[in-house]
Amino acid sequence: MLHDVEEDRGHAFLQALGRLEGYAIDKHGAPFVKLSEARRTAILESLDGAEDPKLKTGAEFFKRLTVEGYHTWKIDIDELNKDGVPATFACTHASHG
């Protein structure tokens, strides 16, 4: 995945993972992958609306990444366009016909 993105985007991804890992170690004394499923789930759920500076930047990044990943997935694109592009998405400028 990282080889498919711009270098600065890859760095941002790795930094966000690092913040998540640091948060897991600070809060639970172990890396994220070594935590129980319940603790990993709790950390991921805490990303939603995170105010903790250690999580907030990473949370915003992961949300953007999730949306972009979902909406660029072929199955989703096919579903969104199964009835054609909605008229509300069409450009209304006369120059674009």
Secondary structure, 3 states (H helix, E strand, C coil): CHHHCCHHHHHHHHHHHHHHHHHHHHHHCCCHHHCCHHHHHHHHHHCCCCCCHHHHHHHHHHHHHHHHHHHCCHHHHHHHCCCCCCHHHCCCCHHHC
